[in-house]
Amino acid sequence: MKGRIALVLVAAALMVFAGYAALYIAPDEKTMHAIQRIFYFHVPSAICAFIAFFVVFIANFAYLGTRQPKWDWLGVAGAEVGVVCSTIVLITGPIWAHPVWGIWWTWDARLTSTFVLWLLYTAYLLLRGFLDDPQRKAIFSAVFGIFAFLDVPLVYFSNRLWRTQHPQPVILGGSNSGLDPTMGKVLLISFVAALFIVAILIADRYRLERLRAEFEELRYRAESRSAEAAAKTARNVTEARVE
Amino acid sequence: MTTSRAAAILLAKELRLEFRTRELLTTTVIFALVVVVLFSFAFEPTAAESRRYGPGLLWIAFLFAGSLMLNPSFAREQSNETLDALRMAPVSPFAILLGKMCANFVFLAVAEAILVPVFAVLYNVSFSGVAGRLILVLALGTLGLVITGTVFSAISAHARMRELLLPLLLLPILTPLLIGSVEATASLLADQPELDRTWVAFLAGFDIVFLTASWLLCDYLLEE
């Protein structure tokens, strides 16, 4: 518990510092000015969403291999946090795009892929809600999760082939690209802060799911015990009557 | 029994069932027709416009019709618990899945064979001269739809609200397939029709990826 509080404090401090750095330390961008600063929030969220979905994929695979419920809990935790992160990406993106591109949204490869990703993992969470049997829920959502993950490169590739408008990779984009060193450092801090928060959220959601599973198990046992007791009383009553 | 033989037996059973009721095919064709007719109100169906919107319209109609049609594939095995009987048969789970996929492919192909000429007449689009290449695109697109759709039909059959859930699971997964099929079909409607090989290869890749995935994961889909 103490470790967790320390972790939360570190994350909070990092987040405050990252916010300060993004607003005051990072240099002004030549053409976009203030609105460019959303970049320090948008890009880390996007990377975190991909990390979270990758965690889901690993968890899905591990669940099918081992059948240990803990992997299923990790899967749902990762999917929820990933959906939250990609929601942030999908909201901050248009806020930036409107003044810079002049439009809120365009059906570009990365935008479309992120949107489809969001749809796929929302479907994953919905599917879990509609399956009652816990074991079946775990197996089927793992299978769907693997299908969804396999679809991601196909979605990206097909859109890429089709049309693209998103800024080309600035950081590893080629000879003429590159980020101001201070901007790079601020981005790194924002990314570490976001990573801390995502890790805490996934851990908390995992714990919640574990508690829920334990609770279900206990309730099931209590119900079967009370049913047994009721049957016993009924038997005793009948026996007493017979006597 | 070999997988292909077991799949063939299951395919024959599905076809016999459909031949006796004709429920699935009638509803699918009529539904797709309704979509096609509705689109004529949404867009001005002149020859030039149709050539632009036609491929997208056609594939949207197939996708919607397919996601409706795939629902009963596994769901109807539940009413009499016949899925348990299938599971007990001494065949691999992949044979069951493959048989279902083949049957769904046949149903959807028949529906498309009826729909494409009707569409060509209603929207003043000519497919003459490209029929062979069109069939290739239709086959690859339908195959991808049927592979993923049959797997998800096995999943959604056990869920509540399954009729709503299946399109929700299936349609987002099919976005790359939709782009590929529409672009390949559009390349056949151009003034100088030439099949876009990149998209054909992409569609074939989509089919291979998901067929392999369903082969690897079918044990989990059909276990009790």
Chai-1 contact restraints between the chains, C-beta under 6 A:
chainA,res_idxA,chainB,res_idxB,connection_type,confidence,min_distance_angstrom,max_distance_angstrom,comment,restraint_id
A,L64,B,Y220,contact,1.0,0.0,6.0,A-B,restraint_1
A,V116,B,P172,contact,1.0,0.0,6.0,A-B,restraint_2
A,V116,B,T175,contact,1.0,0.0,6.0,A-B,restraint_3
A,L119,B,P172,contact,1.0,0.0,6.0,A-B,restraint_4
A,L120,B,P172,contact,1.0,0.0,6.0,A-B,restraint_5
A,A123,B,L168,contact,1.0,0.0,6.0,A-B,restraint_6
A,A123,B,L169,contact,1.0,0.0,6.0,A-B,restraint_7
A,F130,B,A159,contact,1.0,0.0,6.0,A-B,restraint_8
A,F130,B,R160,contact,1.0,0.0,6.0,A-B,restraint_9
A,F130,B,M161,contact,1.0,0.0,6.0,A-B,restraint_10
A,F130,B,L165,contact,1.0,0.0,6.0,A-B,restraint_11
A,L131,B,A159,contact,1.0,0.0,6.0,A-B,restraint_12
A,R136,B,H158,contact,1.0,0.0,6.0,A-B,restraint_13
A,I139,B,Y220,contact,1.0,0.0,6.0,A-B,restraint_14
A,F140,B,I155,contact,1.0,0.0,6.0,A-B,restraint_15
A,V143,B,L217,contact,1.0,0.0,6.0,A-B,restraint_16
A,V143,B,Y220,contact,1.0,0.0,6.0,A-B,restraint_17
A,L150,B,V209,contact,1.0,0.0,6.0,A-B,restraint_18
A,L150,B,A213,contact,1.0,0.0,6.0,A-B,restraint_19
A,D151,B,I173,contact,1.0,0.0,6.0,A-B,restraint_20
A,L154,B,P176,contact,1.0,0.0,6.0,A-B,restraint_21
A,L154,B,F206,contact,1.0,0.0,6.0,A-B,restraint_22
A,V155,B,T175,contact,1.0,0.0,6.0,A-B,restraint_23
A,V155,B,P176,contact,1.0,0.0,6.0,A-B,restraint_24
A,S158,B,P176,contact,1.0,0.0,6.0,A-B,restraint_25
A,S158,B,I179,contact,1.0,0.0,6.0,A-B,restraint_26
A,W162,B,I179,contact,1.0,0.0,6.0,A-B,restraint_27
